[in-house]
Amino acid sequence: MHQIGDPGLASQSAAAYFGSMTELESQATPQAKTFNSFEEFYPFYLSQHSKPLTRYIHVAGTGLALTNLAKSLMFGPRKQAVLTPVIGYGFAWFAHFVVEGNKPATFGYPAYSFRGDLTMMYDIVRGRDNALQQLADNYKASLEADETVDEDTPHNPTQVPEPELADSPDSSTSSIDAA
């Protein structure tokens, strides 16, 4: 039995609640892809925010972070502006680890991800959440289709398997026996 304050209990509880990073990384879309523009990146970004609650928590965190920044710079204390990233990323990372169950895109694409946060917030405020959901779903479907094609494609393109003929005679009988 674990006692309160026992590190074993905390680590077991955290692992049970959040899952291990390896589990999260295996659930996330691989971030080895290189994007040439924000327009290419944004559908990927939305696919990493495919649950509405994840998007809403992001909007809350981004809104609070921007409010904190504006308030700190305009009215003080200015050193409170340092908390801005903690507020924004705190909400976002909670949503990724607990709600979405993936690794934040910030880790692989910090600049595009920051712009994605602001763009997604702007789109949601404008009432475009259904369109965002559709973009996320379409991107995920295209990834699944690509994975299916990859599984069906031979790994060595020089060794293409022979096509199976449906009307080929059985090896136990020859065409002479059939006549």
PyMOL commands that place a pseudoatom at each C-alpha (Angstrom):
pseudoatom trace, name=CA, resn=MET, resi=1, chain=A, elem=C, hetatm=0, pos=[0.000, 0.000, 0.000]
pseudoatom trace, name=CA, resn=HIS, resi=2, chain=A, elem=C, hetatm=0, pos=[1.354, 3.415, -0.954]
pseudoatom trace, name=CA, resn=GLN, resi=3, chain=A, elem=C, hetatm=0, pos=[1.425, 6.286, 1.498]
pseudoatom trace, name=CA, resn=ILE, resi=4, chain=A, elem=C, hetatm=0, pos=[0.580, 9.864, 0.580]
pseudoatom trace, name=CA, resn=GLY, resi=5, chain=A, elem=C, hetatm=0, pos=[3.770, 11.511, -0.630]
pseudoatom trace, name=CA, resn=ASP, resi=6, chain=A, elem=C, hetatm=0, pos=[5.206, 8.192, -1.814]
pseudoatom trace, name=CA, resn=PRO, resi=7, chain=A, elem=C, hetatm=0, pos=[6.931, 8.828, -5.170]
pseudoatom trace, name=CA, resn=GLY, resi=8, chain=A, elem=C, hetatm=0, pos=[5.825, 5.401, -6.421]
pseudoatom trace, name=CA, resn=LEU, resi=9, chain=A, elem=C, hetatm=0, pos=[2.183, 6.414, -6.089]
pseudoatom trace, name=CA, resn=ALA, resi=10, chain=A, elem=C, hetatm=0, pos=[2.726, 9.704, -7.887]
pseudoatom trace, name=CA, resn=SER, resi=11, chain=A, elem=C, hetatm=0, pos=[4.605, 8.124, -10.781]
pseudoatom trace, name=CA, resn=GLN, resi=12, chain=A, elem=C, hetatm=0, pos=[2.066, 5.302, -11.109]
pseudoatom trace, name=CA, resn=SER, resi=13, chain=A, elem=C, hetatm=0, pos=[-0.824, 7.751, -11.012]
pseudoatom trace, name=CA, resn=ALA, resi=14, chain=A, elem=C, hetatm=0, pos=[0.789, 10.072, -13.531]
pseudoatom trace, name=CA, resn=ALA, resi=15, chain=A, elem=C, hetatm=0, pos=[1.593, 7.183, -15.862]
pseudoatom trace, name=CA, resn=ALA, resi=16, chain=A, elem=C, hetatm=0, pos=[-1.946, 5.833, -15.555]
pseudoatom trace, name=CA, resn=TYR, resi=17, chain=A, elem=C, hetatm=0, pos=[-3.504, 9.253, -16.093]
pseudoatom trace, name=CA, resn=PHE, resi=18, chain=A, elem=C, hetatm=0, pos=[-1.241, 10.709, -18.780]
pseudoatom trace, name=CA, resn=GLY, resi=19, chain=A, elem=C, hetatm=0, pos=[0.207, 7.525, -20.297]
pseudoatom trace, name=CA, resn=SER, resi=20, chain=A, elem=C, hetatm=0, pos=[3.867, 7.181, -21.084]
pseudoatom trace, name=CA, resn=MET, resi=21, chain=A, elem=C, hetatm=0, pos=[5.520, 9.465, -23.620]
pseudoatom trace, name=CA, resn=THR, resi=22, chain=A, elem=C, hetatm=0, pos=[6.199, 6.446, -25.827]
pseudoatom trace, name=CA, resn=GLU, resi=23, chain=A, elem=C, hetatm=0, pos=[2.484, 5.697, -25.948]
pseudoatom trace, name=CA, resn=LEU, resi=24, chain=A, elem=C, hetatm=0, pos=[1.717, 9.332, -26.760]
pseudoatom trace, name=CA, resn=GLU, resi=25, chain=A, elem=C, hetatm=0, pos=[4.389, 9.475, -29.432]
pseudoatom trace, name=CA, resn=SER, resi=26, chain=A, elem=C, hetatm=0, pos=[3.093, 6.297, -31.054]
pseudoatom trace, name=CA, resn=GLN, resi=27, chain=A, elem=C, hetatm=0, pos=[-0.414, 7.789, -31.179]
pseudoatom trace, name=CA, resn=ALA, resi=28, chain=A, elem=C, hetatm=0, pos=[0.773, 11.065, -32.665]
pseudoatom trace, name=CA, resn=THR, resi=29, chain=A, elem=C, hetatm=0, pos=[1.391, 11.627, -36.325]
pseudoatom trace, name=CA, resn=PRO, resi=30, chain=A, elem=C, hetatm=0, pos=[5.111, 11.335, -37.035]
pseudoatom trace, name=CA, resn=GLN, resi=31, chain=A, elem=C, hetatm=0, pos=[6.622, 14.803, -37.147]
pseudoatom trace, name=CA, resn=ALA, resi=32, chain=A, elem=C, hetatm=0, pos=[9.441, 13.978, -39.557]
pseudoatom trace, name=CA, resn=LYS, resi=33, chain=A, elem=C, hetatm=0, pos=[7.639, 15.699, -42.427]
pseudoatom trace, name=CA, resn=THR, resi=34, chain=A, elem=C, hetatm=0, pos=[8.995, 18.997, -43.655]
pseudoatom trace, name=CA, resn=PHE, resi=35, chain=A, elem=C, hetatm=0, pos=[6.481, 21.686, -44.489]
pseudoatom trace, name=CA, resn=ASN, resi=36, chain=A, elem=C, hetatm=0, pos=[7.358, 24.333, -47.071]
pseudoatom trace, name=CA, resn=SER, resi=37, chain=A, elem=C, hetatm=0, pos=[4.698, 26.803, -45.963]
pseudoatom trace, name=CA, resn=PHE, resi=38, chain=A, elem=C, hetatm=0, pos=[2.194, 27.511, -43.240]
pseudoatom trace, name=CA, resn=GLU, resi=39, chain=A, elem=C, hetatm=0, pos=[-0.585, 26.612, -45.695]
pseudoatom trace, name=CA, resn=GLU, resi=40, chain=A, elem=C, hetatm=0, pos=[0.890, 23.084, -45.948]
pseudoatom trace, name=CA, resn=PHE, resi=41, chain=A, elem=C, hetatm=0, pos=[1.339, 22.884, -42.174]
pseudoatom trace, name=CA, resn=TYR, resi=42, chain=A, elem=C, hetatm=0, pos=[-2.114, 24.086, -41.068]
pseudoatom trace, name=CA, resn=PRO, resi=43, chain=A, elem=C, hetatm=0, pos=[-4.089, 20.915, -42.019]
pseudoatom trace, name=CA, resn=PHE, resi=44, chain=A, elem=C, hetatm=0, pos=[-1.494, 18.843, -40.132]
pseudoatom trace, name=CA, resn=TYR, resi=45, chain=A, elem=C, hetatm=0, pos=[-1.804, 21.226, -37.172]
pseudoatom trace, name=CA, resn=LEU, resi=46, chain=A, elem=C, hetatm=0, pos=[-5.596, 20.835, -37.187]
pseudoatom trace, name=CA, resn=SER, resi=47, chain=A, elem=C, hetatm=0, pos=[-5.262, 17.042, -37.331]
pseudoatom trace, name=CA, resn=GLN, resi=48, chain=A, elem=C, hetatm=0, pos=[-3.333, 17.283, -34.062]
pseudoatom trace, name=CA, resn=HIS, resi=49, chain=A, elem=C, hetatm=0, pos=[-6.332, 19.211, -32.643]
pseudoatom trace, name=CA, resn=SER, resi=50, chain=A, elem=C, hetatm=0, pos=[-9.034, 16.896, -33.970]
pseudoatom trace, name=CA, resn=LYS, resi=51, chain=A, elem=C, hetatm=0, pos=[-11.165, 16.919, -30.819]
pseudoatom trace, name=CA, resn=PRO, resi=52, chain=A, elem=C, hetatm=0, pos=[-13.294, 20.034, -30.279]
pseudoatom trace, name=CA, resn=LEU, resi=53, chain=A, elem=C, hetatm=0, pos=[-12.395, 20.168, -26.568]
pseudoatom trace, name=CA, resn=THR, resi=54, chain=A, elem=C, hetatm=0, pos=[-8.697, 20.362, -27.473]
pseudoatom trace, name=CA, resn=ARG, resi=55, chain=A, elem=C, hetatm=0, pos=[-9.382, 23.343, -29.732]
pseudoatom trace, name=CA, resn=TYR, resi=56, chain=A, elem=C, hetatm=0, pos=[-11.528, 25.087, -27.092]
pseudoatom trace, name=CA, resn=ILE, resi=57, chain=A, elem=C, hetatm=0, pos=[-8.907, 24.621, -24.373]
pseudoatom trace, name=CA, resn=HIS, resi=58, chain=A, elem=C, hetatm=0, pos=[-6.327, 26.057, -26.787]
pseudoatom trace, name=CA, resn=VAL, resi=59, chain=A, elem=C, hetatm=0, pos=[-8.527, 29.070, -27.459]
pseudoatom trace, name=CA, resn=ALA, resi=60, chain=A, elem=C, hetatm=0, pos=[-9.005, 29.639, -23.727]
pseudoatom trace, name=CA, resn=GLY, resi=61, chain=A, elem=C, hetatm=0, pos=[-5.263, 29.386, -23.053]
pseudoatom trace, name=CA, resn=THR, resi=62, chain=A, elem=C, hetatm=0, pos=[-4.303, 31.591, -26.001]
pseudoatom trace, name=CA, resn=GLY, resi=63, chain=A, elem=C, hetatm=0, pos=[-6.949, 34.162, -25.051]
pseudoatom trace, name=CA, resn=LEU, resi=64, chain=A, elem=C, hetatm=0, pos=[-5.848, 34.247, -21.421]
pseudoatom trace, name=CA, resn=ALA, resi=65, chain=A, elem=C, hetatm=0, pos=[-2.185, 34.450, -22.429]
pseudoatom trace, name=CA, resn=LEU, resi=66, chain=A, elem=C, hetatm=0, pos=[-2.822, 37.382, -24.789]
pseudoatom trace, name=CA, resn=THR, resi=67, chain=A, elem=C, hetatm=0, pos=[-4.973, 39.097, -22.135]
pseudoatom trace, name=CA, resn=ASN, resi=68, chain=A, elem=C, hetatm=0, pos=[-2.212, 38.637, -19.568]
pseudoatom trace, name=CA, resn=LEU, resi=69, chain=A, elem=C, hetatm=0, pos=[0.368, 40.063, -21.965]
pseudoatom trace, name=CA, resn=ALA, resi=70, chain=A, elem=C, hetatm=0, pos=[-1.733, 43.115, -22.829]
pseudoatom trace, name=CA, resn=LYS, resi=71, chain=A, elem=C, hetatm=0, pos=[-2.682, 43.770, -19.186]
pseudoatom trace, name=CA, resn=SER, resi=72, chain=A, elem=C, hetatm=0, pos=[0.922, 43.393, -18.006]
pseudoatom trace, name=CA, resn=LEU, resi=73, chain=A, elem=C, hetatm=0, pos=[2.343, 45.717, -20.645]
pseudoatom trace, name=CA, resn=MET, resi=74, chain=A, elem=C, hetatm=0, pos=[-0.390, 48.353, -20.369]
pseudoatom trace, name=CA, resn=PHE, resi=75, chain=A, elem=C, hetatm=0, pos=[-1.124, 48.410, -16.642]
pseudoatom trace, name=CA, resn=GLY, resi=76, chain=A, elem=C, hetatm=0, pos=[1.679, 46.428, -14.992]
pseudoatom trace, name=CA, resn=PRO, resi=77, chain=A, elem=C, hetatm=0, pos=[3.315, 44.825, -13.321]
pseudoatom trace, name=CA, resn=ARG, resi=78, chain=A, elem=C, hetatm=0, pos=[5.392, 44.285, -16.466]
pseudoatom trace, name=CA, resn=LYS, resi=79, chain=A, elem=C, hetatm=0, pos=[7.264, 41.311, -15.052]
pseudoatom trace, name=CA, resn=GLN, resi=80, chain=A, elem=C, hetatm=0, pos=[3.927, 39.446, -15.051]
pseudoatom trace, name=CA, resn=ALA, resi=81, chain=A, elem=C, hetatm=0, pos=[4.270, 39.286, -18.859]
pseudoatom trace, name=CA, resn=VAL, resi=82, chain=A, elem=C, hetatm=0, pos=[6.793, 36.491, -18.274]
pseudoatom trace, name=CA, resn=LEU, resi=83, chain=A, elem=C, hetatm=0, pos=[3.845, 34.254, -17.360]
pseudoatom trace, name=CA, resn=THR, resi=84, chain=A, elem=C, hetatm=0, pos=[2.306, 34.602, -20.826]
pseudoatom trace, name=CA, resn=PRO, resi=85, chain=A, elem=C, hetatm=0, pos=[3.915, 31.502, -22.370]
pseudoatom trace, name=CA, resn=VAL, resi=86, chain=A, elem=C, hetatm=0, pos=[3.295, 29.486, -19.199]
pseudoatom trace, name=CA, resn=ILE, resi=87, chain=A, elem=C, hetatm=0, pos=[-0.417, 30.294, -19.407]
pseudoatom trace, name=CA, resn=GLY, resi=88, chain=A, elem=C, hetatm=0, pos=[-0.741, 29.641, -23.143]
pseudoatom trace, name=CA, resn=TYR, resi=89, chain=A, elem=C, hetatm=0, pos=[1.354, 26.479, -23.279]
pseudoatom trace, name=CA, resn=GLY, resi=90, chain=A, elem=C, hetatm=0, pos=[0.004, 25.192, -19.975]
pseudoatom trace, name=CA, resn=PHE, resi=91, chain=A, elem=C, hetatm=0, pos=[-3.521, 25.047, -21.357]
pseudoatom trace, name=CA, resn=ALA, resi=92, chain=A, elem=C, hetatm=0, pos=[-2.380, 23.741, -24.743]
pseudoatom trace, name=CA, resn=TRP, resi=93, chain=A, elem=C, hetatm=0, pos=[-0.152, 20.987, -23.420]
pseudoatom trace, name=CA, resn=PHE, resi=94, chain=A, elem=C, hetatm=0, pos=[-2.809, 19.865, -20.947]
pseudoatom trace, name=CA, resn=ALA, resi=95, chain=A, elem=C, hetatm=0, pos=[-5.209, 19.533, -23.891]
pseudoatom trace, name=CA, resn=HIS, resi=96, chain=A, elem=C, hetatm=0, pos=[-2.701, 17.529, -25.929]
pseudoatom trace, name=CA, resn=PHE, resi=97, chain=A, elem=C, hetatm=0, pos=[-1.628, 15.137, -23.208]
pseudoatom trace, name=CA, resn=VAL, resi=98, chain=A, elem=C, hetatm=0, pos=[-4.987, 14.625, -21.476]
pseudoatom trace, name=CA, resn=VAL, resi=99, chain=A, elem=C, hetatm=0, pos=[-7.696, 15.272, -24.089]
pseudoatom trace, name=CA, resn=GLU, resi=100, chain=A, elem=C, hetatm=0, pos=[-6.092, 14.579, -27.473]
pseudoatom trace, name=CA, resn=GLY, resi=101, chain=A, elem=C, hetatm=0, pos=[-3.512, 12.029, -26.313]
pseudoatom trace, name=CA, resn=ASN, resi=102, chain=A, elem=C, hetatm=0, pos=[-0.714, 13.218, -28.594]
pseudoatom trace, name=CA, resn=LYS, resi=103, chain=A, elem=C, hetatm=0, pos=[2.491, 15.218, -28.562]
pseudoatom trace, name=CA, resn=PRO, resi=104, chain=A, elem=C, hetatm=0, pos=[2.118, 18.975, -29.178]
pseudoatom trace, name=CA, resn=ALA, resi=105, chain=A, elem=C, hetatm=0, pos=[3.178, 20.186, -32.630]
pseudoatom trace, name=CA, resn=THR, resi=106, chain=A, elem=C, hetatm=0, pos=[5.128, 22.910, -30.811]
pseudoatom trace, name=CA, resn=PHE, resi=107, chain=A, elem=C, hetatm=0, pos=[7.922, 20.417, -30.191]
pseudoatom trace, name=CA, resn=GLY, resi=108, chain=A, elem=C, hetatm=0, pos=[8.562, 19.865, -33.893]
pseudoatom trace, name=CA, resn=TYR, resi=109, chain=A, elem=C, hetatm=0, pos=[7.380, 23.123, -35.454]
pseudoatom trace, name=CA, resn=PRO, resi=110, chain=A, elem=C, hetatm=0, pos=[7.487, 25.989, -32.936]
pseudoatom trace, name=CA, resn=ALA, resi=111, chain=A, elem=C, hetatm=0, pos=[6.987, 28.952, -35.313]
pseudoatom trace, name=CA, resn=TYR, resi=112, chain=A, elem=C, hetatm=0, pos=[4.279, 27.327, -37.439]
pseudoatom trace, name=CA, resn=SER, resi=113, chain=A, elem=C, hetatm=0, pos=[2.616, 26.016, -34.289]
pseudoatom trace, name=CA, resn=PHE, resi=114, chain=A, elem=C, hetatm=0, pos=[2.442, 29.476, -32.707]
pseudoatom trace, name=CA, resn=ARG, resi=115, chain=A, elem=C, hetatm=0, pos=[0.918, 30.873, -35.895]
pseudoatom trace, name=CA, resn=GLY, resi=116, chain=A, elem=C, hetatm=0, pos=[-1.440, 27.874, -35.957]
pseudoatom trace, name=CA, resn=ASP, resi=117, chain=A, elem=C, hetatm=0, pos=[-2.623, 28.703, -32.416]
pseudoatom trace, name=CA, resn=LEU, resi=118, chain=A, elem=C, hetatm=0, pos=[-3.460, 32.249, -33.437]
pseudoatom trace, name=CA, resn=THR, resi=119, chain=A, elem=C, hetatm=0, pos=[-5.067, 31.212, -36.739]
pseudoatom trace, name=CA, resn=MET, resi=120, chain=A, elem=C, hetatm=0, pos=[-7.156, 28.493, -35.099]
pseudoatom trace, name=CA, resn=MET, resi=121, chain=A, elem=C, hetatm=0, pos=[-8.311, 30.918, -32.395]
pseudoatom trace, name=CA, resn=TYR, resi=122, chain=A, elem=C, hetatm=0, pos=[-9.275, 33.477, -35.042]
pseudoatom trace, name=CA, resn=ASP, resi=123, chain=A, elem=C, hetatm=0, pos=[-11.159, 30.825, -37.055]
pseudoatom trace, name=CA, resn=ILE, resi=124, chain=A, elem=C, hetatm=0, pos=[-13.063, 29.576, -34.002]
pseudoatom trace, name=CA, resn=VAL, resi=125, chain=A, elem=C, hetatm=0, pos=[-13.994, 33.094, -32.909]
pseudoatom trace, name=CA, resn=ARG, resi=126, chain=A, elem=C, hetatm=0, pos=[-15.336, 33.649, -36.449]
pseudoatom trace, name=CA, resn=GLY, resi=127, chain=A, elem=C, hetatm=0, pos=[-17.532, 30.530, -36.080]
pseudoatom trace, name=CA, resn=ARG, resi=128, chain=A, elem=C, hetatm=0, pos=[-15.538, 28.270, -38.403]
pseudoatom trace, name=CA, resn=ASP, resi=129, chain=A, elem=C, hetatm=0, pos=[-15.129, 25.323, -36.011]
pseudoatom trace, name=CA, resn=ASN, resi=130, chain=A, elem=C, hetatm=0, pos=[-17.051, 22.925, -38.286]
pseudoatom trace, name=CA, resn=ALA, resi=131, chain=A, elem=C, hetatm=0, pos=[-14.754, 23.817, -41.196]
pseudoatom trace, name=CA, resn=LEU, resi=132, chain=A, elem=C, hetatm=0, pos=[-11.719, 23.213, -38.966]
pseudoatom trace, name=CA, resn=GLN, resi=133, chain=A, elem=C, hetatm=0, pos=[-13.110, 19.812, -37.980]
pseudoatom trace, name=CA, resn=GLN, resi=134, chain=A, elem=C, hetatm=0, pos=[-13.588, 18.929, -41.652]
pseudoatom trace, name=CA, resn=LEU, resi=135, chain=A, elem=C, hetatm=0, pos=[-10.004, 19.936, -42.502]
pseudoatom trace, name=CA, resn=ALA, resi=136, chain=A, elem=C, hetatm=0, pos=[-8.671, 17.855, -39.598]
pseudoatom trace, name=CA, resn=ASP, resi=137, chain=A, elem=C, hetatm=0, pos=[-10.754, 14.829, -40.587]
pseudoatom trace, name=CA, resn=ASN, resi=138, chain=A, elem=C, hetatm=0, pos=[-9.728, 15.114, -44.259]
pseudoatom trace, name=CA, resn=TYR, resi=139, chain=A, elem=C, hetatm=0, pos=[-6.042, 15.327, -43.349]
pseudoatom trace, name=CA, resn=LYS, resi=140, chain=A, elem=C, hetatm=0, pos=[-6.282, 12.278, -41.071]
pseudoatom trace, name=CA, resn=ALA, resi=141, chain=A, elem=C, hetatm=0, pos=[-8.152, 10.346, -43.776]
pseudoatom trace, name=CA, resn=SER, resi=142, chain=A, elem=C, hetatm=0, pos=[-5.450, 11.195, -46.330]
pseudoatom trace, name=CA, resn=LEU, resi=143, chain=A, elem=C, hetatm=0, pos=[-2.771, 9.937, -43.903]
pseudoatom trace, name=CA, resn=GLU, resi=144, chain=A, elem=C, hetatm=0, pos=[-4.668, 6.688, -43.411]
pseudoatom trace, name=CA, resn=ALA, resi=145, chain=A, elem=C, hetatm=0, pos=[-5.042, 6.303, -47.183]
pseudoatom trace, name=CA, resn=ASP, resi=146, chain=A, elem=C, hetatm=0, pos=[-1.305, 6.903, -47.626]
pseudoatom trace, name=CA, resn=GLU, resi=147, chain=A, elem=C, hetatm=0, pos=[-0.535, 4.257, -44.980]
pseudoatom trace, name=CA, resn=THR, resi=148, chain=A, elem=C, hetatm=0, pos=[-2.782, 1.751, -46.779]
pseudoatom trace, name=CA, resn=VAL, resi=149, chain=A, elem=C, hetatm=0, pos=[-1.016, 2.421, -50.084]
pseudoatom trace, name=CA, resn=ASP, resi=150, chain=A, elem=C, hetatm=0, pos=[2.373, 2.072, -48.359]
pseudoatom trace, name=CA, resn=GLU, resi=151, chain=A, elem=C, hetatm=0, pos=[1.380, -1.306, -46.903]
pseudoatom trace, name=CA, resn=ASP, resi=152, chain=A, elem=C, hetatm=0, pos=[0.285, -2.583, -50.331]
pseudoatom trace, name=CA, resn=THR, resi=153, chain=A, elem=C, hetatm=0, pos=[3.390, -1.282, -52.111]
pseudoatom trace, name=CA, resn=PRO, resi=154, chain=A, elem=C, hetatm=0, pos=[6.425, -3.574, -52.159]
pseudoatom trace, name=CA, resn=HIS, resi=155, chain=A, elem=C, hetatm=0, pos=[9.294, -2.216, -50.091]
pseudoatom trace, name=CA, resn=ASN, resi=156, chain=A, elem=C, hetatm=0, pos=[11.853, -3.040, -52.785]
pseudoatom trace, name=CA, resn=PRO, resi=157, chain=A, elem=C, hetatm=0, pos=[10.646, -1.578, -56.086]
pseudoatom trace, name=CA, resn=THR, resi=158, chain=A, elem=C, hetatm=0, pos=[13.037, -3.806, -58.065]
pseudoatom trace, name=CA, resn=GLN, resi=159, chain=A, elem=C, hetatm=0, pos=[11.267, -6.923, -56.781]
pseudoatom trace, name=CA, resn=VAL, resi=160, chain=A, elem=C, hetatm=0, pos=[7.691, -6.610, -57.938]
pseudoatom trace, name=CA, resn=PRO, resi=161, chain=A, elem=C, hetatm=0, pos=[5.620, -9.704, -57.094]
pseudoatom trace, name=CA, resn=GLU, resi=162, chain=A, elem=C, hetatm=0, pos=[4.155, -11.701, -59.970]
pseudoatom trace, name=CA, resn=PRO, resi=163, chain=A, elem=C, hetatm=0, pos=[0.435, -11.084, -60.466]
pseudoatom trace, name=CA, resn=GLU, resi=164, chain=A, elem=C, hetatm=0, pos=[-1.806, -13.985, -59.536]
pseudoatom trace, name=CA, resn=LEU, resi=165, chain=A, elem=C, hetatm=0, pos=[-3.986, -15.196, -62.373]
pseudoatom trace, name=CA, resn=ALA, resi=166, chain=A, elem=C, hetatm=0, pos=[-7.466, -16.261, -61.393]
pseudoatom trace, name=CA, resn=ASP, resi=167, chain=A, elem=C, hetatm=0, pos=[-7.875, -18.667, -64.326]
pseudoatom trace, name=CA, resn=SER, resi=168, chain=A, elem=C, hetatm=0, pos=[-4.479, -20.394, -64.063]
pseudoatom trace, name=CA, resn=PRO, resi=169, chain=A, elem=C, hetatm=0, pos=[-4.664, -24.191, -63.922]
pseudoatom trace, name=CA, resn=ASP, resi=170, chain=A, elem=C, hetatm=0, pos=[-4.054, -25.918, -60.606]
pseudoatom trace, name=CA, resn=SER, resi=171, chain=A, elem=C, hetatm=0, pos=[-0.550, -27.348, -60.222]
pseudoatom trace, name=CA, resn=SER, resi=172, chain=A, elem=C, hetatm=0, pos=[-1.934, -30.842, -59.556]
pseudoatom trace, name=CA, resn=THR, resi=173, chain=A, elem=C, hetatm=0, pos=[-3.756, -31.005, -62.870]
pseudoatom trace, name=CA, resn=SER, resi=174, chain=A, elem=C, hetatm=0, pos=[-2.351, -30.097, -66.209]
pseudoatom trace, name=CA, resn=SER, resi=175, chain=A, elem=C, hetatm=0, pos=[-4.198, -28.788, -69.224]
pseudoatom trace, name=CA, resn=ILE, resi=176, chain=A, elem=C, hetatm=0, pos=[-3.805, -32.214, -70.842]
pseudoatom trace, name=CA, resn=ASP, resi=177, chain=A, elem=C, hetatm=0, pos=[-5.689, -33.918, -67.967]
pseudoatom trace, name=CA, resn=ALA, resi=178, chain=A, elem=C, hetatm=0, pos=[-8.536, -31.448, -68.327]
pseudoatom trace, name=CA, resn=ALA, resi=179, chain=A, elem=C, hetatm=0, pos=[-9.046, -32.356, -72.010]
for i in range(1, 179): cmd.bond("trace and resi %d" % i, "trace and resi %d" % (i + 1))
show_as sticks, trace
zoom trace
